[in-house]
């Protein structure tokens, strides 16, 4: 028989099942928008202040903001939309550690293996895509359960965007610090085009190769270098090589169309000495058009991979 409680006494609560605390840190939705617009405002403000004061101590801030703004935005967007189950630490590890390992590996191999030639950009594509994929495999060596096309697409993109961010920072530093001292104009001319183009370069290429690599990963964590994996890597390297050599190709096309006699060595350098107005117009048309075509091919490739994966529809 249940004993009645005295009037005014607090009612006893029946404890319910406790939910285990989540081990995955959560990032509130829409953070990528704050990162993008807030970072863009800070970069613009830094550029204005640096130009007005000529304070060279602001150059590292300007370089880092400009180099990491777009890659960081896309990594945050990918995490919020498609990778909350993978965890923040894994995404950041692929972005930061994967990017640094890729840049270091590419620098060492390109220094020892590459020399100026018409085929140099093919070697650059092979080396850089290989080291980025190797960095991804190294970071996932203790996590055999991380596999599948979606995980490979997101984590591969994270490594690629990290590589792009650190590489852009290096190019911006080279442009800013020259023989004549700090060159702010050269720095801005380097960062402005590289920022908007970042999503269509390293991040896109490594997303494709990482997706196919992890799609063929075995449950025990070992990798299968089946024919689709190898063909995908070669295709990605080809896109990379075409992207890097598009200016040289544009020079060659302009030379053929305008019937000018240009030395073959200028094609790899990507410029026309003393161009006419027509040559400038055609060079811009073919160089920009080539980048657009390569970007569309990469985007179509990613979309085809997404459509082939039924688990993408149940993304957390």
DRENKOLFI-473181 format. One record per residue (C-alpha): residue number from 0; residue in three letters; x, y, z. Coordinates in Angstrom, 1 decimal. Example, Ala and Ser with C-alpha at 12.3 -4.5 7.8 and 13.67 -1.06 7.14 Angstrom:
! DRENKOLFI-473181
+------+------+--------+--------+--------+
| resi | resn |      X |      Y |      Z |
+------+------+--------+--------+--------+
|    0 |  ALA |   12.3 |   -4.5 |    7.8 |
|    1 |  SER |   13.7 |   -1.1 |    7.1 |
+------+------+--------+--------+--------+
! end
This chain:
! DRENKOLFI-473181
+------+------+--------+--------+--------+
| resi | resn |      X |      Y |      Z |
+------+------+--------+--------+--------+
|    0 |  UNK |    0.0 |    0.0 |    0.0 |
|    1 |  UNK |    1.4 |    3.4 |   -1.0 |
|    2 |  UNK |    1.7 |    5.9 |    1.7 |
|    3 |  UNK |    0.2 |    9.3 |    1.0 |
|    4 |  UNK |    2.5 |   12.3 |    1.0 |
|    5 |  UNK |    1.8 |   15.2 |    3.4 |
|    6 |  UNK |    0.3 |   18.3 |    1.8 |
|    7 |  UNK |    2.9 |   20.7 |    0.4 |
|    8 |  UNK |    5.7 |   18.1 |    0.2 |
|    9 |  UNK |    7.6 |   18.0 |   -3.0 |
|   10 |  UNK |    6.7 |   15.1 |   -5.3 |
|   11 |  UNK |    9.4 |   12.5 |   -5.7 |
|   12 |  UNK |   10.8 |   12.1 |   -9.2 |
|   13 |  UNK |   11.5 |    8.7 |  -10.8 |
|   14 |  UNK |   14.9 |    8.8 |  -12.2 |
|   15 |  UNK |   14.9 |    8.1 |  -15.9 |
|   16 |  UNK |   17.7 |    6.5 |  -18.0 |
|   17 |  UNK |   20.7 |    8.8 |  -18.3 |
|   18 |  UNK |   22.0 |    9.6 |  -21.7 |
|   19 |  UNK |   25.7 |    9.0 |  -22.1 |
|   20 |  UNK |   27.6 |   12.2 |  -22.7 |
|   21 |  UNK |   28.6 |   12.7 |  -26.3 |
|   22 |  UNK |   32.2 |   12.2 |  -27.0 |
|   23 |  UNK |   32.0 |   14.3 |  -30.2 |
|   24 |  UNK |   32.2 |   18.1 |  -29.7 |
|   25 |  UNK |   29.4 |   19.9 |  -31.5 |
|   26 |  UNK |   29.7 |   22.9 |  -33.7 |
|   27 |  UNK |   26.6 |   25.0 |  -34.0 |
|   28 |  UNK |   25.0 |   25.2 |  -37.4 |
|   29 |  UNK |   25.9 |   28.1 |  -39.6 |
|   30 |  UNK |   29.4 |   28.6 |  -38.1 |
|   31 |  UNK |   30.9 |   28.4 |  -41.6 |
|   32 |  UNK |   29.0 |   31.6 |  -42.6 |
|   33 |  UNK |   30.3 |   33.4 |  -39.6 |
|   34 |  UNK |   33.8 |   32.2 |  -40.5 |
|   35 |  UNK |   33.5 |   33.4 |  -44.1 |
|   36 |  UNK |   31.9 |   36.8 |  -43.6 |
|   37 |  UNK |   33.8 |   37.6 |  -40.4 |
|   38 |  UNK |   37.1 |   36.5 |  -41.8 |
|   39 |  UNK |   36.5 |   38.4 |  -45.0 |
|   40 |  UNK |   35.7 |   41.6 |  -43.0 |
|   41 |  UNK |   38.9 |   41.1 |  -40.9 |
|   42 |  UNK |   41.0 |   40.5 |  -44.0 |
|   43 |  UNK |   39.7 |   43.6 |  -45.7 |
|   44 |  UNK |   40.3 |   45.7 |  -42.6 |
|   45 |  UNK |   43.8 |   44.3 |  -42.3 |
|   46 |  UNK |   44.6 |   45.1 |  -45.9 |
|   47 |  UNK |   43.3 |   48.6 |  -45.5 |
|   48 |  UNK |   45.3 |   49.3 |  -42.3 |
|   49 |  UNK |   48.4 |   47.7 |  -43.8 |
|   50 |  UNK |   48.2 |   49.8 |  -46.9 |
|   51 |  UNK |   47.5 |   53.0 |  -44.9 |
|   52 |  UNK |   50.2 |   52.5 |  -42.3 |
|   53 |  UNK |   52.8 |   50.5 |  -44.3 |
|   54 |  UNK |   53.3 |   48.4 |  -41.2 |
|   55 |  UNK |   55.1 |   45.3 |  -42.3 |
|   56 |  UNK |   54.3 |   43.5 |  -38.9 |
|   57 |  UNK |   50.7 |   43.1 |  -40.2 |
|   58 |  UNK |   51.8 |   41.0 |  -43.3 |
|   59 |  UNK |   51.7 |   37.7 |  -41.5 |
|   60 |  UNK |   48.1 |   38.4 |  -40.3 |
|   61 |  UNK |   47.2 |   39.4 |  -43.9 |
|   62 |  UNK |   48.8 |   36.3 |  -45.3 |
|   63 |  UNK |   47.2 |   33.9 |  -42.9 |
|   64 |  UNK |   43.7 |   35.4 |  -43.1 |
|   65 |  UNK |   43.8 |   35.4 |  -46.9 |
|   66 |  UNK |   45.2 |   31.9 |  -47.2 |
|   67 |  UNK |   43.0 |   30.1 |  -44.7 |
|   68 |  UNK |   39.7 |   31.9 |  -45.2 |
|   69 |  UNK |   38.2 |   30.0 |  -48.1 |
|   70 |  UNK |   39.7 |   26.5 |  -47.3 |
|   71 |  UNK |   38.6 |   26.8 |  -43.6 |
|   72 |  UNK |   35.1 |   27.8 |  -44.7 |
|   73 |  UNK |   34.6 |   24.8 |  -46.9 |
|   74 |  UNK |   35.9 |   22.4 |  -44.2 |
|   75 |  UNK |   33.5 |   23.8 |  -41.7 |
|   76 |  UNK |   30.6 |   23.6 |  -44.2 |
|   77 |  UNK |   31.5 |   20.0 |  -45.0 |
|   78 |  UNK |   31.6 |   19.1 |  -41.3 |
|   79 |  UNK |   28.2 |   20.7 |  -40.6 |
|   80 |  UNK |   26.5 |   19.1 |  -43.6 |
|   81 |  UNK |   28.1 |   15.7 |  -44.0 |
|   82 |  UNK |   30.6 |   14.7 |  -41.3 |
|   83 |  UNK |   29.4 |   15.3 |  -37.8 |
|   84 |  UNK |   29.7 |   11.6 |  -37.1 |
|   85 |  UNK |   33.4 |   11.7 |  -38.0 |
|   86 |  UNK |   34.2 |   14.3 |  -35.2 |
|   87 |  UNK |   35.9 |   17.7 |  -35.1 |
|   88 |  UNK |   39.3 |   16.3 |  -34.1 |
|   89 |  UNK |   39.6 |   14.1 |  -37.1 |
|   90 |  UNK |   38.5 |   16.9 |  -39.5 |
|   91 |  UNK |   40.9 |   19.4 |  -38.0 |
|   92 |  UNK |   43.7 |   16.8 |  -37.9 |
|   93 |  UNK |   43.3 |   16.1 |  -41.6 |
|   94 |  UNK |   43.2 |   19.8 |  -42.4 |
|   95 |  UNK |   46.2 |   20.9 |  -40.3 |
|   96 |  UNK |   48.4 |   17.9 |  -40.1 |
|   97 |  UNK |   47.5 |   16.5 |  -43.5 |
|   98 |  UNK |   48.1 |   19.8 |  -45.1 |
|   99 |  UNK |   51.5 |   20.3 |  -43.5 |
|  100 |  UNK |   52.6 |   16.7 |  -44.2 |
|  101 |  UNK |   51.5 |   17.1 |  -47.8 |
|  102 |  UNK |   53.4 |   20.4 |  -48.3 |
|  103 |  UNK |   56.6 |   19.1 |  -46.7 |
|  104 |  UNK |   56.5 |   15.9 |  -48.7 |
|  105 |  UNK |   55.8 |   17.7 |  -52.0 |
|  106 |  UNK |   58.6 |   20.2 |  -51.3 |
|  107 |  UNK |   61.2 |   17.5 |  -50.7 |
|  108 |  UNK |   60.2 |   15.3 |  -53.7 |
|  109 |  UNK |   59.9 |   18.2 |  -56.1 |
|  110 |  UNK |   63.3 |   19.6 |  -55.1 |
|  111 |  UNK |   65.0 |   16.3 |  -55.8 |
|  112 |  UNK |   63.0 |   14.9 |  -58.7 |
|  113 |  UNK |   61.8 |   17.8 |  -60.8 |
|  114 |  UNK |   63.6 |   20.0 |  -63.3 |
|  115 |  UNK |   62.3 |   22.7 |  -65.6 |
|  116 |  UNK |   60.8 |   21.0 |  -68.7 |
|  117 |  UNK |   57.6 |   20.7 |  -70.7 |
|  118 |  UNK |   56.6 |   17.7 |  -68.5 |
|  119 |  UNK |   57.3 |   19.4 |  -65.2 |
|  120 |  UNK |   53.7 |   20.0 |  -64.4 |
|  121 |  UNK |   52.9 |   16.3 |  -64.9 |
|  122 |  UNK |   55.5 |   15.5 |  -62.3 |
|  123 |  UNK |   54.0 |   18.2 |  -60.0 |
|  124 |  UNK |   50.6 |   16.7 |  -60.3 |
|  125 |  UNK |   51.8 |   13.1 |  -59.6 |
|  126 |  UNK |   53.9 |   14.1 |  -56.6 |
|  127 |  UNK |   51.4 |   16.4 |  -54.9 |
|  128 |  UNK |   48.4 |   14.1 |  -55.3 |
|  129 |  UNK |   50.5 |   11.2 |  -54.1 |
|  130 |  UNK |   51.7 |   12.9 |  -50.9 |
|  131 |  UNK |   48.2 |   14.2 |  -50.0 |
|  132 |  UNK |   46.8 |   10.7 |  -50.4 |
|  133 |  UNK |   49.7 |    9.3 |  -48.3 |
|  134 |  UNK |   49.1 |   11.9 |  -45.6 |
|  135 |  UNK |   45.4 |   10.8 |  -45.5 |
|  136 |  UNK |   46.3 |    7.2 |  -45.2 |
|  137 |  UNK |   48.8 |    7.9 |  -42.4 |
|  138 |  UNK |   46.3 |    9.9 |  -40.4 |
|  139 |  UNK |   43.8 |    7.1 |  -40.6 |
|  140 |  UNK |   46.2 |    4.3 |  -39.8 |
|  141 |  UNK |   44.7 |    3.8 |  -36.3 |
|  142 |  UNK |   41.1 |    4.2 |  -37.3 |
|  143 |  UNK |   40.1 |    1.2 |  -39.4 |
|  144 |  UNK |   36.4 |    1.9 |  -39.0 |
|  145 |  UNK |   36.7 |    5.1 |  -41.0 |
|  146 |  UNK |   35.9 |    4.0 |  -44.5 |
|  147 |  UNK |   33.3 |    4.5 |  -47.2 |
|  148 |  UNK |   32.9 |    7.0 |  -50.0 |
|  149 |  UNK |   31.4 |    9.8 |  -47.9 |
|  150 |  UNK |   34.2 |    9.7 |  -45.3 |
|  151 |  UNK |   36.8 |    9.6 |  -48.0 |
|  152 |  UNK |   35.2 |   12.6 |  -49.8 |
|  153 |  UNK |   35.1 |   14.8 |  -46.7 |
|  154 |  UNK |   38.4 |   13.8 |  -45.2 |
|  155 |  UNK |   40.2 |   13.9 |  -48.6 |
|  156 |  UNK |   38.8 |   17.4 |  -49.1 |
|  157 |  UNK |   40.1 |   18.4 |  -45.7 |
|  158 |  UNK |   43.6 |   17.3 |  -46.5 |
|  159 |  UNK |   43.4 |   19.0 |  -49.9 |
|  160 |  UNK |   42.2 |   22.3 |  -48.4 |
|  161 |  UNK |   44.8 |   22.2 |  -45.7 |
|  162 |  UNK |   47.5 |   21.7 |  -48.4 |
|  163 |  UNK |   46.0 |   24.6 |  -50.4 |
|  164 |  UNK |   46.0 |   26.9 |  -47.4 |
|  165 |  UNK |   49.6 |   26.3 |  -46.5 |
|  166 |  UNK |   50.7 |   26.4 |  -50.1 |
|  167 |  UNK |   48.9 |   29.7 |  -50.7 |
|  168 |  UNK |   50.5 |   31.2 |  -47.6 |
|  169 |  UNK |   53.9 |   30.3 |  -49.0 |
|  170 |  UNK |   53.2 |   31.8 |  -52.3 |
|  171 |  UNK |   51.8 |   35.0 |  -50.7 |
|  172 |  UNK |   54.9 |   35.2 |  -48.5 |
|  173 |  UNK |   57.2 |   34.9 |  -51.6 |
|  174 |  UNK |   55.2 |   37.6 |  -53.3 |
|  175 |  UNK |   55.3 |   40.0 |  -50.3 |
|  176 |  UNK |   58.9 |   39.6 |  -49.4 |
|  177 |  UNK |   61.1 |   40.3 |  -52.5 |
|  178 |  UNK |   64.5 |   41.8 |  -53.2 |
|  179 |  UNK |   63.1 |   45.3 |  -52.9 |
|  180 |  UNK |   61.4 |   44.7 |  -49.5 |
|  181 |  UNK |   57.8 |   44.3 |  -48.7 |
|  182 |  UNK |   55.5 |   44.4 |  -51.7 |
|  183 |  UNK |   51.9 |   44.8 |  -50.6 |
|  184 |  UNK |   50.5 |   45.0 |  -54.1 |
|  185 |  UNK |   52.1 |   41.8 |  -55.2 |
|  186 |  UNK |   50.8 |   40.1 |  -52.1 |
|  187 |  UNK |   47.2 |   41.1 |  -52.8 |
|  188 |  UNK |   47.5 |   40.1 |  -56.5 |
|  189 |  UNK |   48.6 |   36.7 |  -55.3 |
|  190 |  UNK |   45.9 |   36.1 |  -52.6 |
|  191 |  UNK |   42.9 |   37.6 |  -54.4 |
|  192 |  UNK |   42.8 |   35.0 |  -57.3 |
|  193 |  UNK |   44.0 |   32.0 |  -55.2 |
|  194 |  UNK |   41.2 |   32.4 |  -52.6 |
|  195 |  UNK |   38.2 |   32.1 |  -54.9 |
|  196 |  UNK |   39.9 |   29.3 |  -56.9 |
|  197 |  UNK |   40.8 |   27.2 |  -53.8 |
|  198 |  UNK |   37.6 |   25.1 |  -53.8 |
|  199 |  UNK |   38.3 |   24.0 |  -57.4 |
|  200 |  UNK |   41.8 |   22.9 |  -56.9 |
|  201 |  UNK |   43.5 |   20.8 |  -54.2 |
|  202 |  UNK |   40.4 |   20.3 |  -52.1 |
|  203 |  UNK |   38.4 |   19.0 |  -55.1 |
|  204 |  UNK |   41.1 |   16.7 |  -56.4 |
|  205 |  UNK |   41.9 |   15.0 |  -53.1 |
|  206 |  UNK |   38.2 |   14.7 |  -52.3 |
|  207 |  UNK |   37.8 |   12.5 |  -55.4 |
|  208 |  UNK |   40.8 |   10.3 |  -54.8 |
|  209 |  UNK |   40.1 |   10.0 |  -51.1 |
|  210 |  UNK |   36.5 |    9.0 |  -51.8 |
|  211 |  UNK |   37.5 |    6.1 |  -54.0 |
|  212 |  UNK |   40.4 |    5.1 |  -51.8 |
|  213 |  UNK |   38.2 |    4.8 |  -48.7 |
|  214 |  UNK |   35.3 |    3.2 |  -50.6 |
|  215 |  UNK |   37.6 |    0.3 |  -51.3 |
|  216 |  UNK |   39.1 |    0.1 |  -47.8 |
|  217 |  UNK |   38.6 |   -3.2 |  -46.1 |
|  218 |  UNK |   36.9 |   -3.6 |  -42.8 |
|  219 |  UNK |   40.2 |   -4.4 |  -41.1 |
|  220 |  UNK |   41.6 |   -1.0 |  -42.2 |
|  221 |  UNK |   43.8 |   -2.2 |  -45.0 |
|  222 |  UNK |   43.7 |   -0.4 |  -48.3 |
|  223 |  UNK |   42.9 |   -2.1 |  -51.6 |
|  224 |  UNK |   44.6 |   -0.5 |  -54.6 |
|  225 |  UNK |   42.2 |   -1.9 |  -57.1 |
|  226 |  UNK |   41.9 |   -0.7 |  -60.6 |
|  227 |  UNK |   39.3 |    1.9 |  -59.9 |
|  228 |  UNK |   41.5 |    3.4 |  -57.2 |
|  229 |  UNK |   44.6 |    3.6 |  -59.4 |
|  230 |  UNK |   42.6 |    5.0 |  -62.4 |
|  231 |  UNK |   41.0 |    7.6 |  -60.2 |
|  232 |  UNK |   44.4 |    8.7 |  -58.9 |
|  233 |  UNK |   45.8 |    9.0 |  -62.4 |
|  234 |  UNK |   42.7 |   11.0 |  -63.5 |
|  235 |  UNK |   43.1 |   13.4 |  -60.6 |
|  236 |  UNK |   46.8 |   13.8 |  -61.4 |
|  237 |  UNK |   45.8 |   14.6 |  -65.0 |
|  238 |  UNK |   43.4 |   17.3 |  -63.8 |
|  239 |  UNK |   46.1 |   18.7 |  -61.6 |
|  240 |  UNK |   48.7 |   18.8 |  -64.3 |
|  241 |  UNK |   46.2 |   20.5 |  -66.8 |
|  242 |  UNK |   45.3 |   23.1 |  -64.1 |
|  243 |  UNK |   49.0 |   24.0 |  -63.6 |
|  244 |  UNK |   49.8 |   24.1 |  -67.2 |
|  245 |  UNK |   46.7 |   25.9 |  -68.5 |
|  246 |  UNK |   48.6 |   29.2 |  -68.9 |
|  247 |  UNK |   51.3 |   27.5 |  -71.0 |
|  248 |  UNK |   48.6 |   25.8 |  -73.1 |
|  249 |  UNK |   46.9 |   29.1 |  -73.6 |
|  250 |  UNK |   50.2 |   30.6 |  -74.8 |
|  251 |  UNK |   50.6 |   27.8 |  -77.3 |
|  252 |  UNK |   47.0 |   28.2 |  -78.6 |
|  253 |  UNK |   47.5 |   32.0 |  -79.0 |
|  254 |  UNK |   50.7 |   31.4 |  -80.8 |
|  255 |  UNK |   49.1 |   29.0 |  -83.3 |
|  256 |  UNK |   46.1 |   31.3 |  -83.9 |
|  257 |  UNK |   48.0 |   34.5 |  -84.3 |
|  258 |  UNK |   50.8 |   32.9 |  -86.4 |
|  259 |  UNK |   53.6 |   34.2 |  -84.2 |
|  260 |  UNK |   56.9 |   32.5 |  -83.9 |
|  261 |  UNK |   57.4 |   32.0 |  -80.2 |
|  262 |  UNK |   60.2 |   29.8 |  -78.7 |
|  263 |  UNK |   59.0 |   26.6 |  -77.1 |
|  264 |  UNK |   60.6 |   27.5 |  -73.7 |
|  265 |  UNK |   58.0 |   30.2 |  -73.2 |
|  266 |  UNK |   55.1 |   27.8 |  -73.0 |
|  267 |  UNK |   56.2 |   26.5 |  -69.6 |
|  268 |  UNK |   56.6 |   30.0 |  -68.3 |
|  269 |  UNK |   53.0 |   31.0 |  -69.3 |
|  270 |  UNK |   53.5 |   34.5 |  -70.8 |
|  271 |  UNK |   53.8 |   36.2 |  -74.2 |
|  272 |  UNK |   56.6 |   38.8 |  -74.6 |
|  273 |  UNK |   55.2 |   42.1 |  -75.8 |
|  274 |  UNK |   51.7 |   40.8 |  -76.6 |
|  275 |  UNK |   49.3 |   42.7 |  -78.9 |
|  276 |  UNK |   45.8 |   43.6 |  -77.7 |
|  277 |  UNK |   44.4 |   40.6 |  -79.6 |
|  278 |  UNK |   46.9 |   38.2 |  -78.0 |
|  279 |  UNK |   46.1 |   39.5 |  -74.6 |
|  280 |  UNK |   42.4 |   39.0 |  -75.2 |
|  281 |  UNK |   42.9 |   35.5 |  -76.5 |
|  282 |  UNK |   45.3 |   34.5 |  -73.7 |
|  283 |  UNK |   42.8 |   35.7 |  -71.1 |
|  284 |  UNK |   40.0 |   33.8 |  -72.8 |
|  285 |  UNK |   41.8 |   30.5 |  -73.1 |
|  286 |  UNK |   43.5 |   30.6 |  -69.7 |
|  287 |  UNK |   40.3 |   31.4 |  -67.8 |
|  288 |  UNK |   38.2 |   29.2 |  -70.0 |
|  289 |  UNK |   40.6 |   26.3 |  -69.4 |
|  290 |  UNK |   40.3 |   26.7 |  -65.6 |
|  291 |  UNK |   36.6 |   26.8 |  -65.9 |
|  292 |  UNK |   36.5 |   23.6 |  -68.0 |
|  293 |  UNK |   38.8 |   21.7 |  -65.6 |
|  294 |  UNK |   36.7 |   22.9 |  -62.6 |
|  295 |  UNK |   33.5 |   21.7 |  -64.2 |
|  296 |  UNK |   35.0 |   18.3 |  -64.9 |
|  297 |  UNK |   36.0 |   18.0 |  -61.3 |
|  298 |  UNK |   32.6 |   19.1 |  -60.0 |
|  299 |  UNK |   30.8 |   16.7 |  -62.3 |
|  300 |  UNK |   33.1 |   13.9 |  -61.1 |
|  301 |  UNK |   32.3 |   14.6 |  -57.5 |
|  302 |  UNK |   28.5 |   14.7 |  -58.2 |
|  303 |  UNK |   28.7 |   11.4 |  -60.0 |
|  304 |  UNK |   30.4 |    9.8 |  -56.9 |
|  305 |  UNK |   27.8 |   11.3 |  -54.6 |
|  306 |  UNK |   24.9 |    9.9 |  -56.7 |
|  307 |  UNK |   26.5 |    6.5 |  -56.7 |
|  308 |  UNK |   26.6 |    6.3 |  -52.9 |
|  309 |  UNK |   23.2 |    5.5 |  -51.3 |
|  310 |  UNK |   24.5 |    6.3 |  -47.8 |
|  311 |  UNK |   24.9 |   10.0 |  -48.8 |
|  312 |  UNK |   21.1 |   10.4 |  -48.5 |
|  313 |  UNK |   21.3 |    9.4 |  -44.8 |
|  314 |  UNK |   24.1 |   11.8 |  -43.9 |
|  315 |  UNK |   23.9 |   12.7 |  -40.2 |
+------+------+--------+--------+--------+
! end
